[in-house]
Amino acid sequence: MDQSAISQNDDGSDEEEDYIFGVDFSKFDVSEVRFDEGDEKLVNNDSNCVSKQQLSVSFHCAKLVQYQWTDRKHNIFDTNDRDIQKLFAWAEAQGANLAKITCCQDAFDGNGLCLKGGNIAAGSVVAVLPRSLRIGQNHACQKLGLKNSTPDLSALSLLLVDALMADDESEICHSKDNGLTLYAKCLPRHCHNAVFMTDDDLEYWGRLGQKYVTNIRKVQDQATSCMHYIQDCILPPDISRTVIIRNNHSLLLKWAIAMVQSRTHSFGSHKCRWLTPIFDFCNHSVDPNCRLEGDAQGNLILRATTSIQQGEEITIDYQVSDDAKLVATYGFSLLHRGPT
């Protein structure tokens, strides 16, 4: 499981304030347009008022929401150790300091981070991710040609699908945009947060308390609002009422939304969120051995809070004390085994 933080609903509603890390990166690279309540509802569906560029963006996004798992020559999630190595090489080419860490398999057959190359003491810098590799709403809007007022969940979800549509045949993708394809490919295919929970899952968690149902519904509603925004405000008017509905909200787009919900950081901002490649492999622990910090330049630092032995897994505190929120956002519980 990976650290993340929900910061803003695509329906414009306020979010909880306990998804913060005490570091506010929002001043560094968020666009001047703020996402106030109701912004996403300001849309003109009169095609006569839409430029050719806007139509091009709309039709490209229409392709994204219809994109399926099988649309590539190779399975996009046939990830192996070589892909992970290429991901690390790409990040290092962008300025990341990852010499002390490596990817390892966690106790749940997922990816985690482990220490390599010797023991380190408490207070030591474990790894550094440069500001340029914090992928936020502003970058997604620029890359896809979306309006600056596009909510971050919609923009980043479409960015992940766009990355998977791109060609990733090069040995090492040196540019930020090309590297996004490699990053997206290395994300887990299976997601267990609320977006992919079934009625049986909801019934199971409901037996353990109403707060589980409330939090699950909240994350599901957020995903639905994201879909509605894409459908009503981004897609071409003549197909916006048919594409998503006929494709059951597009399985791949639903996956992308769940990834953004469960892997992004908000860092003290209640209006923005960022994807953080490689650092989002960090698993949660109530007794972590690392914490996340930020410097004045906006770089993200993973610092040891205790001494760490070579081969030991790197863990952080997701700072989510409510088990029901852990279940809804990340798909795991610290108190219950969960449905089987």
C-alpha positions, -999 to +999 in steps of 0.1 A: +000+000+000+012+035-007+011+068+010-013+094-004-037+122+006-071+132-007-072+170-010-101+181-031-133+166-045-140+171-082-175+183-071-159+213-055-167+202-019-143+208+010-121+179+021-111+167+055-081+186+070-063+156+085-048+146+052-018+169+056+020+165+061+028+200+075+046+210+043+028+233+019+041+229-017+011+247-033+030+280-038+056+264-060+038+251-091+000+254-088-016+276-114-030+310-103-065+297-110-078+283-078-104+255-076-133+272-058-166+255-054-186+256-086-157+262-109-161+229-127-198+237-135-189+267-156-189+251-190-203+263-224-215+234-246-221+256-275-198+242-302-197+275-320-179+290-290-152+263-289-119+268-307-103+241-329-076+236-303-103+230-276-121+205-299-088+187-305-083+184-268-119+172-263-116+145-289-083+133-275-099+130-241-127+111-256-102+086-269-087+084-234-120+075-217-126+048-243-091+033-240-091-003-228-066-027-212-062-046-245-055-016-268-017-020-267+004-046-284+017-058-250-001-059-217+005-025-201+008-042-167+033-069-176+057-051-153+090-068-144+122-060-125+136-044-156+108-019-158+114-009-122+151-005-129+142+017-159+119+037-137+147+043-111+171+052-139+146+077-154+140+094-120+178+096-114+182+112-148+158+138-137+178+146-106+165+121-080+189+108-054+179+071-050+213+055-044+204+042-009+170+026-018+157-001-041+123-016-049+113-047-030+083-070-027+062-062+004+042-086+026+012-082+003+030-091-029+031-054-039+060-030-043+078-014-014+111+004-008+140-011+010+174+002+022+204-010+002+242-004+006+246-004+043+229+008+075+220+044+082+215+064+114+184+083+125+182+117+109+200+107+077+186+115+043+174+083+027+164+097-007+155+129-025+129+135-052+133+168-070+105+193-074+103+186-111+091+150-104+062+161-083+035+157-110+005+180-103-026+195-118-007+223-135+016+199-154-014+177-163-033+206-177-003+218-197+004+184-211-031+176-222-042+211-231-069+213-205-082+244-189-063+256-158-096+253-138-098+215-144-099+198-110-068+179-101-084+145-098-098+147-134-066+162-148-042+137-132-064+107-140-065+116-177-028+121-176-022+086-164-043+071-192-026+094-217+008+081-205-003+045-211-013+054-246+021+067-254+050+048-269+074+035-242+098+014-263+130+034-255+155+019-231+154+048-207+129+076-210+149+108-202+122+134-205+096+140-178+066+133-202+081+102-217+090+089-183+054+092-172+046+062-194+071+041-176+058+053-142+022+046-151+031+011-164+048+003-130+017+012-110-002-018-097-030-031-119-052-041-090-066-015-067-086-022-036-099+012-026-135+021-026-138+027-064-135-010-071-154-023-041-184-045-048-218-046-030-205-076-011-175-056+001-197-028+012-219-052+031-189-067+048-175-033+059-210-021+069-213-049+094-182-034+111-197+000+115-216+028+096-184+049+094-169+024+070-199+028+047-198+066+050-162+068+040-165+043+012-194+061-003-175+094+000-146+081-021-170+065-046-189+097-049-157+116-055-149+092-084-184+096-098-181+134-097-148+131-115-164+111-142-193+136-145-169+165-148-150+148-176-182+138-194-199+172-191-170+197-192-142+181-213-156+157-238-171+170-271-208+178-266-221+154-293-206+123-276-204+134-239-237+117-231-228+083-245-191+075-243-187+070-205-221+055-199-218+029-226-183+019-214-193+016-178-172+046-169-142+030-187-124+004-166-090+019-173-101+055-164-117+041-132-083+025-124-065+059-130-089+077-107-084+051-080-046+055-085-048+092-081-070+089-050-047+064-033-012+075-043-012+113-043+001+137-017-014+170-007+013+183+016-007+208+035-027+221+006-064+215+006-068+224-030-041+204-048-025+170-050+007+155-066+018+122-078+053+114-065+070+086-086+089+060-066+083+076-033+047+064-036+060+029-032+065+036+005+042+015+027+024+026+058+033+018+093+021+030+127+057+029+138+075+041+107+113+044+102+111+075+079+092+107+074+087+130+044+100+165+044+103+194+019+130+219+014+128+256+004+131+246-033+102+222-032+122+190-033+108+161-014+131+144+012+127+110+027+145+111+061+152+083+086+135+088+120+153+057+134+184+037+125+176+015+095+194-018+086+204-028+052+175-047+035+149-033+059+117-019+043+113+019+043+080+029+059+062+061+066+031+072+085+001+080+062-012+102+090-047+087+087-058+077+121-093+065+112-093+029+100-125+035+080-106+061+059-077+037+054-101+012+040-119+036+017-088+054+004-062+026+003-082-006+006-066-020+037-075-021+074-053-022+105-081-037+126-098-062+103-087-089+079-111-077+052-134-096+028-119-126+011 
